[in-house]
Amino acid sequence: MTTTDPHIRAVCQWCQATSAAGATACATCGAPLDGAPLHTVSGWRASPKIKDHTAIRFGTGSGLAVEGDIVPSVELALDPSDGMMFHHHRLLWKEHHLPLTAMRTGGSMITLMGEMSRVMLSASGPGRLAVSHGQAGELVVLPVRPGQAIDVGEGSFLAANHVLGYTIEKLQGSLRSKLRSTEGFYMERFYATEWPGLLVLHAQGCAFERTLADGEHLLVDPAAFLYKDHSVSFTTEKMDVTTGVMGWKGLFMMRVVGPGRVGIESGSMAD
């Protein structure tokens, strides 16, 4: 919602943060403030379409600007006390003086994901840089509050500020035949302890979110999984489907169990 009353602050329907009266976009997550969230009949809500040139504040004085509609990029202006982390192959450009360092993830600077070596880099301000997924889709910006942790599906992470903790886990098992990776399923976890953080994801196609009640569960295609609150547990499940020609064929799904949010993307379905 927006308001012209200078004494009333606008409340974002996506992240619940408040912005100055008269603002057209949330200063915390970039969601437009001029409309109600769109919900499907079954209870999924579409992530807000962050418009080109939308500005977001984070950290002690840093800013993020969304550039582009079809293949969006994120331009970052880092304050001297702020930093960002991202995978090396997402870097679009940077100012020459901005230092980059390789982060250790689980004892190693290099992580093998989907048969591809990826280095997690950290950029420390002051300075500017930009990151991009390089594919069509939309950005999902998730504020991470102290005590909160968010698990992200492989290939969706774009950037996060340096106050967030980070771990990566390879989940073995039958999911490997259904996911982007042929070697297993990687999940990246970002968590906030003392200070709030910001997490930016790239969704292929459109992104949708649903909040599950305690004990509520759904079956989700693993290749469409985008993110979840750490409070949401999951198991893999094989469904036997008879074809009449090929006999029994296994269909692998993720059973996600609340409480918490689950995000999916519409453009990464497995063949």
SULPE-V26940 format. One record per backbone hydrogen bond with DSSP energy under -1.0 kcal/mol. CO is the residue of the C=O (numbers start at 1). NH is the residue of the N-H. If there is no record, write none. Layout:
co:CO nh:NH
co:CO nh:NH
This chain:
co:5 nh:8
co:10 nh:19
co:12 nh:16
co:17 nh:12
co:19 nh:10
co:20 nh:23
co:24 nh:33
co:26 nh:30
co:27 nh:57
co:31 nh:26
co:38 nh:46
co:40 nh:43
co:44 nh:40
co:45 nh:209
co:48 nh:50
co:51 nh:54
co:54 nh:66
co:56 nh:64
co:58 nh:62
co:62 nh:58
co:63 nh:77
co:64 nh:56
co:65 nh:75
co:66 nh:53
co:67 nh:73
co:70 nh:137
co:73 nh:67
co:74 nh:131
co:75 nh:65
co:76 nh:129
co:77 nh:63
co:78 nh:127
co:79 nh:82
co:82 nh:125
co:83 nh:162
co:84 nh:123
co:85 nh:160
co:86 nh:121
co:87 nh:90
co:88 nh:91
co:90 nh:132
co:93 nh:130
co:95 nh:98
co:99 nh:124
co:101 nh:122
co:108 nh:105
co:111 nh:118
co:116 nh:113
co:118 nh:111
co:119 nh:88
co:120 nh:103
co:121 nh:86
co:122 nh:101
co:123 nh:84
co:127 nh:78
co:128 nh:95
co:129 nh:76
co:130 nh:92
co:130 nh:93
co:131 nh:74
co:138 nh:203
co:140 nh:201
co:142 nh:199
co:144 nh:197
co:145 nh:148
co:148 nh:192
co:149 nh:230
co:150 nh:190
co:151 nh:228
co:152 nh:188
co:153 nh:156
co:156 nh:202
co:159 nh:200
co:160 nh:85
co:161 nh:164
co:165 nh:191
co:167 nh:189
co:169 nh:187
co:171 nh:185
co:173 nh:176
co:174 nh:177
co:175 nh:178
co:175 nh:179
co:185 nh:171
co:187 nh:169
co:188 nh:152
co:189 nh:167
co:190 nh:150
co:191 nh:165
co:192 nh:147
co:197 nh:144
co:198 nh:161
co:199 nh:142
co:200 nh:158
co:200 nh:159
co:201 nh:140
co:203 nh:138
co:204 nh:267
co:206 nh:266
co:207 nh:47
co:208 nh:264
co:209 nh:45
co:210 nh:262
co:212 nh:260
co:213 nh:216
co:216 nh:258
co:218 nh:256
co:220 nh:254
co:221 nh:224
co:222 nh:225
co:224 nh:265
co:226 nh:153
co:227 nh:263
co:228 nh:151
co:229 nh:232
co:233 nh:257
co:235 nh:255
co:237 nh:253
co:239 nh:251
co:241 nh:249
co:247 nh:243
co:249 nh:241
co:251 nh:239
co:253 nh:237
co:254 nh:220
co:255 nh:235
co:256 nh:218
co:257 nh:233
co:258 nh:215
co:260 nh:212
co:261 nh:229
co:262 nh:210
co:263 nh:226
co:263 nh:227
co:264 nh:208
